């Protein structure tokens, strides 16, 4: 049995435990330990981006706004059944440059929400948002309130990348009743095969312990090489992989994220760059 879940398979498993897609195991283990892998910083590297889009597994790809290959790769990834996110640049404690579409602590509410809205509009097929960097901004309640008030208008979820332990982003998203999850493991903070392997095994360990886990990686060659080799081996380990929305459905008893007509449609646009 293939246990590489996309959202459709996850919903089928939850609504019909006797279905042929589910193995005949005790009821409390019908859903195998499940991981979601988000690849951040998409849009810069065309070659590795194409490799990721063409993997068979249901990855979630988080795109920086206005980057050279963002539009092309997002459309390719969508056509290959990948899930698309906005990787929203947010101010960090080390003053690293945010690039275009960055959200900074000195913005007023109108500037911040307009920048965020235009960034959302610039990503084709966007279904969710997570923070790029953000170790400064995600600690600050007021800008996070503005961010989530804007995101609440649209049918998008939010993943707290948790680049700093004191982030309040996830809590504010929950307060706005935005579907939300938090990153469990960074896969490639160090760009060696040994480090990626250790982190990937930690992601699987957490999924086995807690039922599911969220990992974040980047389009580094070492990461893509590793995923290309190891994702097809998850079946024999009894581990499923889902998109973020698929994992959310598993965690939330097959609830729909959004009711029909509940949210505003994100109007695609090539937005002004900030």
N, C-alpha and C positions, 0 to 999 in steps of 0.2 A: 504494500500500500504506500502510495506517495503521501507524505505528510508535509509537503511544502505548500502551506496554506496561503492562498490569497484570500481576499475578503469573502468572495463567494463561497469558497470551500469552508471557511471558518463558520459562516452562517449556516451552511448546510449541516455541518457537524453538530452545531448547537441545536438546530430545530428538528433534526431527524437522527437520533442516536443509533437507529437501526439501519440507517442507509448503508449502502455498500461501500461508500467512501470511508467509512469508519471501521476500524478493526474491532473484532469481537473481544473486547476486554471489559473488565468491571466498569460499572457506570461512573465511578468516581475518577476514572482515568481515561475517559473517552477523548478528551482534548489533551494531546501530548504537550510537554513543555515547549513553549513557543518563544521565539526571539523575533524582534524587529530590528533591522539594521538601517540606520539613516546615514547617508553619505553627504556630508556637508561640503561647502565651498565649491559646489558645482558651477560651471560656467567659464572657468579659466582654461581648463585643459581639455581640448577637443578629443585627443586620442584616448585618454583614460576615461573620459566621459562617455565616449561611444562604447568602450569595452563594458562599462558598468550598465549602460542602457541595454546592452545585448545579452547580459547574463540571463539565464532562465529563471532565476529566483525572483520573488516579488520584493525587491528592494524599494526603499523610499529615498528619493534624491532631493536634497535641499539646495536650491539655487540662489546664489547671490544676485541681486538685481543689477541690470544694465551691463553685465559682463559680456565680453565679446561673443561667447558661444552659448549664453544662457537660453536665448529663444530657440535656437536650432536644436540644442541638446534636450531641452524640456519637451519639445514636440516629438523628437525621436523617442525619448524615454516613455512618454505617454503612449506612443504607438506600440511600445514593447511591454505594455501593462505595468509599468513602474508608477509609483505614486509620487506626486510632485509637491514640494513645499517651497515656501519663501524662506531663505536663510537671511533673516533680517539683521543687518549690521547694527550693533549697539555699543555705546561708549564703554571703554575698558579702563582698568586702573593703571595700565602701563602706557597709555597714550599712543597705542598703535593706531595707525591710520585705518579709518573705516571704509574709505572709498565711497563710491556713489550710493546714495540711498541710506546713509548712516543716520542713526538716531542718537542725539547727543543730549547731555544733561542741561545745556544752556538753552534748549529749544522751549518755546512756549507751547501750549496745547495745540494751537492751530497749526504751527509749523510741523510739530511732531506727527500729528494725525494725518496731515496732508502728505508728508513724506512717506509715511507707512502705507497710506492708501494707494499712492502712485506706484510704490514698489510692488504691492500686491497685484495691481493691474498689469504690471509688466511681465508677470510670470504666467505663461500659458498653463491652463489646467490645474492651477494651484488649489490644494486641498487643506494645507496646514502651514504653520509657521513655527520656526524655532529661532533662537537667538544666535547670531554670529558674534563671538566674543561676549561683551556685555557684562563683564565682571563689575563694572561701575554702575551701569544703568539698572541692571536687574536687582540691585540692592535698594533702589529708591522707589518708595511707594507711589509718589505722585506721577512720575512718568510711566510707571508700570500700569497705574490706573488708566491713564490716557491710552496706552497701547491696547489694553484689554477692552476698554470702552469702544474703541474703533473695531477691533477684531470681532466683538460680539455681534456686530451688524451683519457679518458674513458667515456662510457655511464653512468655516475653517476651524480646525483644532489647533492647540498650541502645545508644543513640547519644550519644556524647560531644559536647555542644554546643560544647565547647572555648571557654569564655568567658575562659580564661586559658591561655597557652601551656604552663605548667607543670602542667597537669591530669594526674593519674594515673588518672582514672576509666576511660578506655578500656583502659589496660594491666591494671588490676585486673579489669575485665570479661573480658578475654581470658584472664587467669589462671584464672578460674572457668569458662572455656569457654562463656561466654554469647555468643551471636551479637552482634557489635558492629561499628559503623562510627563514623566521625568526621566532623563537619561540615567542609566545605571552604570554603564562602562564606556570609557573612551578606548577605542581599539588601537590607535596608532599615534599616541603622544610621542613615542619614539619610533622612528621609521626603520625598524629592523624586523626581519621575519620572526626572530625569537620573541621580541616584545609583542608583536601582533598575535602570535600564537598563544602567548600567555594570557593576553587580554581576551582573546576569543574564547579560550577555555574557561575563563572567569565568567564571561557572559553566559555560556552554557550552564555552568555551575549554578549561577543565580536563577536561571530559568527553571532548572530542575528543583531548586529549593523553594522558589516562590510561584512556580507555574508559568511565569513569563519574565522577560527582561528586554530592555531597550539598549542597544549599543550604537555608538556614533563613530564613524570613521571618516576618512577623507580620500580624495582621488589621487593618492600617492601610488606610484607603480607597485611598491612592495605590498600595499593593502589590496590593490586590485588583483595582483598575482595570487595573493593568499586566498582571497574570496573565490576566485575562479577555481582554485584547486580544492578548497575545503567545503564550500557550500553544497556541492553535489554529494558530499559524504554525510550530511546531516540525517538523511533517511535511515541509514543503518544504525545511527545513534539514537533513533527515536525522537529526534528534535524537529519541530516544525518551524517554518519561517513565514512571517506575515508582514504585510504592509502595516504602517502605524494605525490606519483606520481599521484594518482587520484585527490587529491586536486589541484595540480599544473595544471592538465588538465582543471579542472573547472575554475580556475582563468585565464587560458590562451586560452579560446575559442577553446578548443579541439585540440590545436596544439600538434603535436608529439614532445616529448623532443628531439629526435635524429633521423636523417634520416638513412636509411639502409646503413650500411657500413661507416658511418661518423666517427665512433670512433673505437679505438682498443679494442679488447676483453680482459677482465681481465682474465689472465691465472691462474686458481686455483692452489695453491701450499701451502704446509706447509712451510711457510717462516721461515728464521732464526729469532730468537728472539732478539730484541734490547732493 
